[in-house]
Amino acid sequence: MPRMRQGFSAPVLGTGRASRIFVVGYLLVQVALPLRTLLRDPVDSPGDFGWTMYADLVRCGMAYVRVGPDGEDIEIDPRAFLNRASRIGRVLRRDRLPHFHAWLCEGGGPIYADVTCAVVPAAPRALTDPDVDLCIAPDRGVLR
């Protein structure tokens, strides 16, 4: 049987103060990053972070109307521009709706929208003012 050398010991990793500080700091960062998303309003951030992606069911309703030159209301179907439900879910948020509305207004206006979202089972909340022209309103008609 081979003999072991006397006085040999394997180095123990993580016993120094710097190693402990690094491990604690790393764990704090891992907890802090998802907290900013978890503490936000779910209507404003439905699924930015993987842990919450499927935690809440958010249902949204939308109706867009462009007023034609003769005063006739022309319904706009956003699904024609956003062909998948996932794309619609990315747009129907307070921080992204003004960009979508600006893009819609490039085709001429005025445009009116009634967009509501709810975290099931809560009551729906309005994201836009249906009586305001999106093309001239500040924040493109998105309620804060």
C-alpha positions as CSV (number, residue, x, y, z in Angstrom):
1,M,0.0,0.0,0.0
2,P,1.5,3.4,-0.9
3,R,2.4,5.7,1.9
4,M,1.0,9.3,2.1
5,R,3.4,12.1,2.4
6,Q,3.5,13.7,5.8
7,G,2.2,17.2,6.1
8,F,0.3,17.4,2.8
9,S,-3.2,18.8,2.9
10,A,-5.4,20.0,0.1
11,P,-6.1,23.7,-0.1
12,V,-9.5,24.6,1.2
13,L,-11.3,27.1,-1.1
14,G,-13.4,29.9,0.1
15,T,-12.0,30.3,3.6
16,G,-10.7,33.8,3.1
17,R,-12.6,37.0,3.9
18,A,-12.5,38.1,0.2
19,S,-14.1,34.8,-0.9
20,R,-16.9,35.2,1.6
21,I,-17.6,38.8,0.5
22,F,-17.6,37.7,-3.1
23,V,-20.1,34.9,-2.4
24,V,-22.4,37.1,-0.4
25,G,-22.3,39.8,-3.0
26,Y,-23.0,37.4,-5.8
27,L,-26.0,36.0,-3.9
28,L,-27.4,39.5,-3.3
29,V,-27.1,40.4,-6.9
30,Q,-29.0,37.1,-7.9
31,V,-31.8,38.1,-5.5
32,A,-31.9,41.8,-6.3
33,L,-32.1,41.6,-10.1
34,P,-35.5,39.8,-10.2
35,L,-36.9,41.8,-7.4
36,R,-37.2,45.0,-9.5
37,T,-39.5,43.1,-11.9
38,L,-41.4,41.3,-9.2
39,L,-42.2,44.6,-7.4
40,R,-43.5,46.4,-10.5
41,D,-47.1,46.5,-11.6
42,P,-47.9,43.3,-13.5
43,V,-49.9,45.2,-16.2
44,D,-46.8,47.2,-16.9
45,S,-44.3,44.3,-16.9
46,P,-46.0,41.0,-17.7
47,G,-43.1,38.7,-18.2
48,D,-39.8,40.5,-18.3
49,F,-38.2,38.0,-16.1
50,G,-38.4,34.2,-16.5
51,W,-39.7,33.5,-13.0
52,T,-42.7,35.7,-13.5
53,M,-43.4,35.0,-17.2
54,Y,-46.3,32.6,-16.5
55,A,-47.1,33.6,-12.9
56,D,-49.9,36.1,-13.8
57,L,-52.5,35.9,-16.5
58,V,-52.9,39.3,-18.1
59,R,-55.9,39.8,-20.4
60,C,-56.1,42.9,-22.6
61,G,-58.8,44.3,-24.8
62,M,-58.2,46.9,-27.6
63,A,-60.1,48.9,-30.1
64,Y,-58.5,51.3,-32.5
65,V,-60.4,53.7,-34.8
66,R,-59.0,56.1,-37.5
67,V,-61.2,58.9,-38.5
68,G,-61.2,59.2,-42.3
69,P,-61.2,62.4,-44.3
70,D,-65.0,62.2,-44.7
71,G,-65.5,61.7,-40.9
72,E,-66.1,58.0,-41.3
73,D,-64.7,55.7,-38.5
74,I,-62.3,53.1,-39.9
75,E,-61.5,50.3,-37.5
76,I,-57.9,49.4,-37.2
77,D,-57.0,45.8,-36.2
78,P,-53.6,45.8,-34.4
79,R,-53.4,42.0,-35.1
80,A,-52.9,42.9,-38.7
81,F,-49.6,44.5,-37.7
82,L,-48.7,42.3,-34.8
83,N,-49.4,38.8,-36.1
84,R,-48.7,36.8,-33.0
85,A,-50.1,37.1,-29.5
86,S,-46.7,37.4,-28.0
87,R,-46.0,40.5,-30.1
88,I,-49.3,42.1,-29.0
89,G,-48.4,41.3,-25.3
90,R,-45.1,43.1,-25.8
91,V,-46.7,46.2,-27.2
92,L,-49.7,46.6,-24.8
93,R,-47.7,48.2,-22.0
94,R,-47.6,51.8,-20.8
95,D,-43.9,52.2,-21.7
96,R,-44.3,50.8,-25.3
97,L,-47.7,51.9,-26.4
98,P,-46.6,55.5,-27.2
99,H,-44.1,54.1,-29.8
100,F,-46.8,51.9,-31.3
101,H,-49.2,54.8,-31.5
102,A,-46.6,57.0,-33.1
103,W,-46.1,54.4,-35.7
104,L,-49.9,54.1,-36.3
105,C,-50.1,57.9,-36.7
106,E,-47.6,57.9,-39.5
107,G,-50.5,56.7,-41.7
108,G,-52.5,59.8,-40.8
109,G,-55.0,60.5,-38.1
110,P,-56.8,61.3,-36.0
111,I,-56.8,57.9,-34.2
112,Y,-58.6,57.0,-31.1
113,A,-58.0,53.9,-28.9
114,D,-59.6,52.1,-26.1
115,V,-57.0,49.7,-24.5
116,T,-57.6,48.0,-21.2
117,C,-55.6,45.3,-19.4
118,A,-56.3,43.3,-16.3
119,V,-54.4,40.8,-14.2
120,V,-56.9,38.0,-13.8
121,P,-59.2,38.0,-11.7
122,A,-58.9,41.8,-11.1
123,A,-61.0,44.4,-12.9
124,P,-59.6,45.8,-16.2
125,R,-57.7,49.1,-16.1
126,A,-57.6,51.6,-18.9
127,L,-54.2,52.2,-20.5
128,T,-55.5,54.8,-23.0
129,D,-58.0,57.6,-22.9
130,P,-60.6,56.7,-25.6
131,D,-61.6,60.4,-26.1
132,V,-58.1,61.7,-26.9
133,D,-56.5,61.7,-30.4
134,L,-53.4,59.6,-30.2
135,C,-51.6,61.6,-32.9
136,I,-51.7,64.9,-31.0
137,A,-51.9,63.9,-27.3
138,P,-48.9,64.0,-25.0
139,D,-47.6,60.5,-24.4
140,R,-49.7,59.5,-27.4
141,G,-52.9,59.1,-25.2
142,V,-51.4,56.6,-22.7
143,L,-52.7,57.1,-19.2
144,R,-50.1,57.1,-16.4
